């Protein structure tokens, strides 16, 4: 057995944390599967608010720091403009976020498969492998449907990914019982 699998089996507190995080991730994932468009637009609006807020904060810093240089105002202007555009056109923002999430799903899939292979002697490692493979499949499907189906695909795929990650953690926590 690997050191990681021995640590998980020996540590009851770690198993409880894995179980709690797994339940929370699965619950959020179910919300994304049931209401994909709501999740997509919510994510888009959240990103818009964060970018606009960052633009305001960096503009404040530029005003009190280096207001003489015109180049100093480039970052606040870009952040604020991008944030406002996403807030005004959240479906377009969802399509752009979907493209970024595709990269995330590709990386998540590779990381999930790598983690599963590291856990291989531990019972339940196949759930983690399945979750990683599903993330790779989600990335491929999203690329095929982008940008036309981005509004609902973002929420659905984020929901599916979180649900599978939650189930994988739950299965690992139950399989690691001594």
Secondary structure, DSSP 8 states (H G I E B T S, - for coil): --HHHHHHHH-HHHHHHHHHHHHHHHHHHHHHHHSHHHHHHHHHHHHHHHHHHHHHHHHHHHHHH-TT-TTHHHHHHHHHHHHHHHHH-HHHHHHHHHHHHHHHHHHHHHHHHHHHHHHTTSTTHHHHHHHHHHHHHHHHHHHHHTTTTHHHHHHHHHHHHHHHHHHHHHHHHHHT--
